[in-house]
Structure formats: structure tokens, C-alpha cells
Amino acid sequence: MKGLILSGGAGTRLRPITHTSAKQLVPVANKPVLFYGLEALRAAGIDDVGIVVGETRAEIEAAVGDGARFGLRVTYIPQEAPLGLAHAVLISEPYLGDSPFVMYLGDNLLKEGVTRFVERFVESGPDALILLQQVIDPSSYGIAELDPDGRVARLVEKPKEPRSDLALVGVYLFTPAVFESVKAISPSSRNELEITDAIQHMIDRGLRVESHRVTGWWKDTGKLEDMLEANRLILGTIESDVQGELRQTTLEGAVRVGAGSVLERCTVRGPAVIGERCVLRDTFIGPYTAISDGVTIEEAEIEHSIILGDSRISRLGARMTDSLIGRDCVIARSDGRPVAYRFMVGDSSQIGIL
């Protein structure tokens, strides 16, 4: 069995962060989202993985390399444009060949990984296995409708009037039978080849499509609130590990501090993770905060936030919360007069001021 990870999307819902960075490489608990998927496939016994890449190919290749660090053999599959999940399957046929495969969306996180689902797929032998989870807003997802016996009857992509609240989780298992269906369907109104249409075509052909309900958490990290929630869930599983230097600093709960970091006159209330080569002074770090490498924070209070590498935050005057700060950013209070706000803000940014 092979793996297929989709990492070609533009990440428009996470702009401006994704103007300069692949959405699959935005870190959750200081690890790129994409890496969780790679590790999940390896844990399931899959060691051949194709990664579908788009405009951010160079960045993803630089981060993943040949896959050896994950125990994988990685092949990159270029996609000319994000033309739909089924299109990604279509262009991957030369790589996948006659192998059954797991398709994993590169910006998704599954608490329980994929091992159990791979085992069920191998044991049961369906033509496709889809994962489902109940959601509050089904019109934002691909939705599965089940018949009275629990079999998959119909799939609809982002229905305006959903007749089910069972969303397709971003992990799919297929046999090569799917290729005939992705070749048979037409682009949707979004001008994309929808994977829901391809799976529906398989059902209409009389092929066996099974479903399994996911009981643990699942997160599509395409939006800020979901990224922060995934960060919270992952941080809730960490254990303390302090490799940096603490000076008059108090740690409460599970806290990780990377090598070369210095915390002086700080309080850190976990779960929280602080990367390598960070400098924190006179600062409070609250729960569910992830600070990447090379960050400097002085006289600030931060909680439930993600701070990317080499940024500097100082003298905020109020607590920062529910925030995602990109790389090489500077957020600082000035003593200049007259008192005024001064911003340099990129496209699609959001700033809240109290």
C-alpha cells in the first residue's frame, strides 16, 4: 500500500501567513502540520508516499527532503493548479499504479492516526473506505448520506441544504478502481474535480464503498480557529522537557523549553512549548501557547497563541490571546509622542484593538 498526501492548496483562509509559507508547514505545537500526516502513514506501515505539490513545492521539498528522516521514500507529484482532490488522484495514477493507497489531506490532523483504518481496509477489502464525523456546519464540508442499513447512499460536496451532518474526514482509502471514476466525472461549479463526485460514481457503478465514524478528534487546520484548536489539543498531550536556561522563572504544568533558550523573570503556565534559541524576559506565557525557534518576548502576556520563528514581541500593555503571528514579525509598544498606532500590515490581515 502507498500513501498520497495532498499539499498543493493555496491556503487562502490562513492569509496573510500563507502568502509566504505553505499552509501545510504552519506549525502546530512547533511541528509542521504536514509532518503529523507523514508520521501517521509511517506508523501504519506505509513507507512509499507521494506528495502532490503546487506553487509551494520548493518549500515543501526543502522541509521534507527525500523522506528518509521519517522512514519514508517520498516522490513529489506536481499539480499545475489546485483543481480538486479527484484531480490530484488522477495525476497521481502513474505513481500509484496498481497499489491500493491512503489519501491524506496535508493540512488535516487525526488524533488516532490512520493505522486502525488501514487495518480495517485490508481486512474488509472494500473498493473505498471513507471516514466520517458529525459536524455542526455540514454545508462547509463534503457530506455523506447513509441508508437505513448504514451503507453509504449519497455524497454531496458542500450542500446548501444538507440532509446529513456526517462530514468526510480528510483521509480516504482506495483501490485502483477509483481511477476509472475520476476519469469519468466532470468539473463541478467550482471548476474542480470533486472527490465526492468520484466516490459517488464508484457507488453508482456498484462498487463497495464502506464508511467508518471517527470517534477521536479531527481537525482541518485551514482556518485560524481550527489551527489554534489543533494546537490546544496537541499541547494537551505533551510532557515537560526543559533544555534551556531558567533564571528566576516559574513553570507550572507541562512545559517544554528548547536548547539555547533563556527565560528570565518569567512565569509559564502550561501546557506550552517554547522552541530553541528563544529569549523571554519579564513575561507571562499562558496555557496552549506555542513559541517557535528564535523568538524574543519582553514584558508581555501571551496565551492560547502560536508565534512563528524569529519574531519579536515587547511591551504590549495588554494580554495577547487567540493569535497566530507569522515569521520575522515585530509587535512592540513605543514611548513616542504623540501616542498613536503604527502598522505595516499585509494583505488579508486581521487586527483587533481594544
CORRAUR-V273209 format. One line per field, one symbol per residue. phi: phi as a letter, one per 40 degrees, with the letter a starting at -180 (. if undefined). A space follows every 50 residues. Layout:
phi: ???
This chain:
phi: .bbbbcbbccgccbccdccbacccbccbfgbdddcccdccccccgcbbbc bcbbccdcccccccgcgccbgbbbbcbcbcacbhcccccdccddccfccc abbbccbbbbdcgbdcccccccccgccabbbbacbcbcccbcbbbbcdcg ccbabbcfccbcbabcccccbbbbcccccccccccbccccgbcccccccc cccccgccbbbacccccbbcccbdccccccdcccccbcbcabbcbbbfbb bbgcbbbccgcbbbfbbbbccabbccfcbbbfbbbccgbbbccgcbbbfa bbafabbccgcbbafcgaccafbbbccfcbbacbccbccacbbbbcdgcb bbbc
